[in-house]
Amino acid sequence: MIDVDIAIIGSGSGNSLLTDDLADRTFAMIEAGAVFGGTCLNVGCIPTKMFVHVAEVATTIREGGRLGVDATLEQVRFTDVRDRVFGRIDPISQAGEAYRRDGDNVHLLRGRARFTGPRDLEVELRDGTTEHVRAGQVVIATGAYATWPEELGLAATREGITIHTSDTVMRLPELPARMLVIGGGYIAMEMAHVFSAFGTEVVVSARGDSLLRHQDTDISEAFTAAAREQWDVRTGTVVTDLRRVEDGITATLSDGSTVTTDVVLAATGRRPSTRDMGLDLAGVDLHDDARVVVDQHGRTTAEGVWSLGDASSPFQLKHVANHEARVVAHNLAHPDDLRSYTHTAVPAAVFTHPQIASVGLTEEQARAQGIDITIKVQQYGDTAYGWAMEDTTSICKVIADRRTGRLVGGHLVGPQASTLIQPLIQMMAFDQPVAEMVSGQYWIHPALTEVVENALLGLDLNPSEDLSESPPLA
């Protein structure tokens, strides 16, 4: 039996809970995954963006001709890219694990944890033995895992076909000639971009009528049109069967068409890693989608049990998990001065081609809330730098409350979208009036940020004099 002050289940953002304010506490760090450090470091944000950067270099070379730069891309050395990426990431993961293993006041347990009672855990270790942990406080930070439709898995099992996810596809032994990407969300679109740019023939099967359909409609439609020019996109389809054939794998789609491929990548969603944890024995309630129920401070329905990140948050985003970890770390150290999660103006980006970024409400959501909105869609190409880029498709869309003069949503599709959106995030996070933000500072000419400036200037605003009764953003 190990007795500790705090047990942390999950080594992603949960790893950052060991702060100076808690230096006098004893910890159990429990990790069931094959690698230490969580999704972002090992199979998510960091390696995918390292691959995306290479894809952007390759794409820039291919597209140079339209600007008068005649260049030929000889090849992308996939195995060299792969080895460079994980040659940097794997040592970080290993060093992080060694640091915790050798650290003072920390028991590192590599195994799967299950609750056997309130704040009592049973950990099945890798060597087959079992360790029992009793903790004063427990933090559930187990993240999420990739899922795919059950019938797809059954077909793959029957045929001896490996279904790859973002967890495995970046470590393929060689660059596939053909890839079927199943899904129309952000992981599917990032991986389609990466492998297409590397030279793989990509087919996308998406259930919806458009890609990235949870984005604002204008953004989704613009991106879907751009995607169709790059990949073979089959919207409104699902994969109904997989068969192993002589020259690869044949997938049958619901529209009756077939796709022959070398690799099947499923990017159809991620589910909180909360199954088979004995949460009911601890008194921890779950939402219908398997997320842990938490209050604004990160407390679950069980006394002394907390949760953060993808295990409990509706936002499967690393920057949200990091924020929640900071809040929980403070609350563990200062139980009489609890801080709350702040989930207003949460931004997200999709590092595909073209890039996507968004914050706040879509036009459809704003109208559904009854907000008197004003909208401006600014073309990149109508600004100086966008004109220099010969850009004809990229847009910045801003949505504001006409009465309050506040921004309620911002959406971009185009180069540098994930960077250009930052002024819009700032404006919403600090509740700055649009007029004050856009006119109260210089905007560098002819930088691409003028796309954002001109979009804001194009809003038709008529804020009332008394905004004290303005409703908060949902």
N, C-alpha and C positions, 0 to 999 in steps of 0.2 A: 504494500500500500504506500502510495506517495501522497503526502499531504502538502498542499500548496495554497498560497493566497489566491492566485489567479490561474485558471486553466484556459488556454486559447486553442481553439480547434480550427486549424487552418493557418498556413504560413504566408499568405499573400499580404493584404493590407493589415491583417491581424498581427503580422510580424512587427509592425511599427508601434504596437501598443506598449512595448517595453521602453518607456520614456524615463527621463531623469526624475520626474515626479514620482515614479513608481520604483525607484532604484532599491528601496528597502523591502520590496515584496518578493516573494518566491513565486516562480512561474512553472507551469507545464506547457510546453509548446508541442502540439500534436498535429502531425501531418501524415495523411494517408496516401498522398500522391506519389508518383514515381520520382518527381523532382521537387525540390524545395523552392519556395518563393512565390507560388501562386500562378494564376493564369497570365497576368499581364507580362511578367518577366519572361516566362518560359514558352508560352504558346499563343500569346495575345498581342497586346499593344506594341511591345518592343520588337520582337522578331518580325511581326507583320509589317511594321513601318520601315524596318531595315530592308525588307524585300520590296516594299512599295517604292522606296527611294531609288533602288536599282531600276525598277519598272519605269519610273518617271524619266530617268536618264535615257533608257532605251527608247521610250516613246518620243522624247524630244528629238532624238536623232532621226527617227522615222518620219517625223512631221516637219523636219527642217526645210524640205523642198518648197513648201508653199511660201516660205519667207525668203527664198533665194539661196538657201544653204543646202547644197547637194552633198549629202553624206550617206554612207551605206553602213548599216549595222551588220557586222560579220556574224556575231553570235553573242548570246548571253551564256556564260559558263556557269550553268546552274549549280553544279557540284561545288565550284569555287565560291559562289555566292553563299550557298548553304553552309559550307564549312567556315567561311568567314563570320557569318552571323552567329552560328552556334558555338564557334570557337571563342567568341567573346561572351556569349550569354551563359553557356554551361559553367565556366569557371566562376562566374558571379554567383550562380545558384549554389554551386558546391562550396564556395567560400562562406556564403551566408549560412548554410547548414552547419559547417564546421564551427563557425563563430558561435552559433547557438548551442551546439553540442559541448563546446569547451567553456561556455560563459558561466559566470557566477550566478547562483540563485536560479538557474534554469535547468529543468529536466526536459530534454528533447526526446520525444517518443515518436518513432516512425511507424505508424499503424493507424487503424481505423477505430474511432471512438464511438461508443454508444453509451447513452445515459442508462443507469440502472436505478436511479432515484434522483431526487433533487440535489444537483451539484455533485453527484457521484457518477464516475465514468469508468467504463471497462474498455481498455484499449487492446485490440488484437494486434500484436506486433508482427513484423515481417518474418521473424524467425519461428512463428507459430505459437509463441508463448503469449501470455496475457498479463497485462499490468493494470492495477486498479489505482484510480486517482480520486482523491477527495479534495474539493476546492472551495474556498470561501466565495469566489466569484467565477463564473464561466462565461466566455465569449465565444459565440458561434460565428465563425468567419470562414465558412467552408466553400464559398464561391458557388459556381455553377458548372454544369457539364453539358456537352453537346448531345443533342437528341436527333432522332430521325423517325419517320413513320414506321410503325410496327411491321406493316406489310413489306416495306422496303428491306427491313432487317431480315425478315423471314426468307425473302427471295435471295438475298445475298448469302445467307447461311446455307440454303439449299444448293447453291451453285458454287460455294467455296470462294465467294468474291469478297474482297476487303472493301468496306465502305470507309473512306477517309473523312476526317473532319479537319478543322483548323489545328487540332492537336497533333496531327500526324502528317498532313500534306506537305508541310515545309521541310520535312526530313526525308522525302522520297529519295530513293537511290539514284535516280536520274530524271531528267526533264521528260515528262510524257509528251508524246506527239499529239495526243487527243485527251480532252478532259470534259466530262459532263459535270456541270455545277448545278446542284439541286437546291433551289432557294432563290429568293429575290430580295433578301435583306442585306445588311451592311457587310457581314462576313462574306457572303456569296459574291457581292460586287467587288470587294477588295481582292479576293482570291482570283476572280475572273480577270481582273485588270492585271494582276501580277503575272499569272501564267500566260495570258495572251501576249503581254509585252515581252515575255521571255521567249515566245515562239510557239507556244502550244495552241492548237486549234481548240477553241472553247465553244461549247454549247451550253446554254443556260435554260433550265426548265424551272419556271416560276408559276406558282399556283394562281397568283393574282393577275389582273389585266394589265398591270404596270409594275415596274421595279421600284423598290424603295417606297412602297405604297403608303407607309406611315408618315412620309414626308408631306409637306404642303403639296397640293395637287400640281401647281405650276412647276415645282421643282421635280417632282416625280415624273411628270410628262416630259420635261426637258431632258432629264437624265435617261429615261427609257429610249427616247429618240436617239440620243448619243450612243447608248449601248448597242442598239440595233445596227449601227454603222461599224461596230467593232467586233461583235460576236454574233453567233447564231442564237437568237433569243426566241424561245418558245413560251410566250405568256399564256396563261389560262390552262396550264397543263400540270399534271403530276405524273411521276413515274409509277407505272402499274406493275412492271415486271423487269427482272434482270436475268439475262442468260449469258453463260460463258460460251463463246464461240471461238473458232480457230484463230481469228485475227484480233481477239480482244474480248470485249464485253458488249452485248447488245441490250440497250434499254428500250422498253416499250413505253410510250407516253399515252396519256388518256385521250389524246386526239387521234390516236391510231398510228402516229408516226413512230419511227424508230431512230435510235442514235447508236452508232458503234463507237466505242471509246476505249481508252486504255486505263483511265482512272475515273472513279466515281467519287465526287466530293459532295457530302451532305452538309448543307449549311441552312438547316431548317429551324433552328432555334436552340436555345440553351435553357436548362431547367435548374433551379436551385438545388445544390447538393445537400439535401436534408433527409433523403430517404434512409430508412433502416438505421436511424440514430437513436431510437428509443425516446423521442422527444415527448411522447405522451407520458412516459414515466417521470419526466422532469416537470410536467405541467406546462410545456411550451406549446402554444397554439400555432397553427399554420393557416395561411390563406389557401384558397382553392388551388392556386397555382404553385403550391408547395413552398411559398415564401414564409419565413418566420414572421409572426406578428410582433411588431415593436411599437413603442410609443415614440414621442418626439425626442426623447433622450437616449433611445437605443435599448431600452429595457423591454424584455419579453414579458409574457404573462406569468413567468415563473420568477419568484424572488431570487435575486442574485445572478440571474442569467441574462446576458446581453447578446445582441447580434448586430452585424454590420455588413456592408457590401452586398454582393449578389445573393447571399443567402437570405436576405430580408428586404433589400431595397428594390423598388420597381425600376430603378435605373441600373442597368448592367454596364456601368461606366467606372473606370478606374479613378477618375478624379472625384467622383461621388464617394466611392469606397474610402479613398484617402481622407476626405472631409469627415466622413462618419467615424473613421478610426481616431482622428484627432478629438472628436467630441467624446467618444467613449473613453479614451485614455484620460481625458480631463475628468470625466465623471467618476471613473474608478478612483482617481486620486483625490477628488474633492466631492464626496457624496452630498455635502450640504450646499453645494453651489453648482447645481446641474446646468449644463449647457444643452442646447437643442440642435437637432439637425436643421439645416437650412436647405430647402430644396426648391427655392425660387430661382428663376433664370438659369436652369441647368442646360448647358450647351452640349452638343454632340457633333461629331464630324465623321464623314465616311471618306476614307482615303482611297478612292477609286479614281476613274478617269472618265469624265471630269470630277473634281473633288466636290464634296457636299458639306455644308455646315448649317446648323440650325439652332435657334434658341427661342423659347417661348411658344406661343400658340401658332397653329396654322390658320390660314384664312377660314377654313371650315370650322375649326374649333372656336375661333373668335365670334363668328356669326352665330354659332349655336349658343353661345353665352349671352347673346343679345347686345354685344358691344357695338356702339356706333363707330365703325372702323373707317379709316382712310388708308389706302394702299398705294404704294409706288413700286413699280417694277423697273429697275434701272439696268439697261444693257451695258455690259462691260465696254463694248465697242463704241459707245457714245461718250466715253471719256478718253483723255489723251493717251494714257498708257494702254488701255484696251484697244484703242485705234492702232497704236504702234504694233500691238500683238496680232492685228488682223483678226480679232475675235468677233465672231458673228452669232454665237450661241449662248454665252455665259450671262447670267443675270444675278442681280441682288434684289430681293423682294423684302420690303419692310411694311409692317402692319402696325398702325397706331390707333389709340382711342382718340377720336376727334375731340371729345369733350374735355378730357384731362390733359391732352398733349403728351401722353406717355406712350412709349413703345410697348407693344404687347407681343410682337413676334418679329424675328428676322431670319431670313433664309437665303443662302447663296448656293449657286452651282457654277463652278468655274475654277480657274487657277487660284491658288492661295486662299481658297474659301475658309479653311480652318483658321487662318490668321486674320483675314479681313473681318471676320465676325466679332472679333474681340471688343471693338468699341460699342457694338450693340449689346453684348453681354454686360459690359460695364454700365451702360446706360440703364439697363433693366435692374441690375443688381443694386445699384445705388439710387434707383428711382429718380433719375435725372430727367427733366423735361427735354423733349426732343429739340426744341428751339434753343435751349441753353447749351446743349451738348454740341449741336452742329454749328452754331454761330459763335460760341464762346471760346473757340480755339482755332489755331491754324491747321489746315490740312495741306500737306506737302503737294505741290504741283510739280510735275505731273505723275505723282505716285498712284498706284492702283487703288489706294484707299479713297481716292476721289469717287470711286464707284459707290462706296458707302455714303460719303458726304452728299453726293448728288441725289441718291435715293432718299435720304432724309429731308433734303431741301424740297423734294417733290411732293411731300406729304401735305395734304390740305387740312391744316389744324386750326381749331377755333376753341382753345381751352377756356373754360369758364373762370371767373375771377376767384371763386371759392371752391377749392378742390378738396376741402377737408372731409367731405363725405364720399370721396371716390372709393369704389369697391376695390379690394385687393385683387391682384391677379390670381387666377386659379392655378 
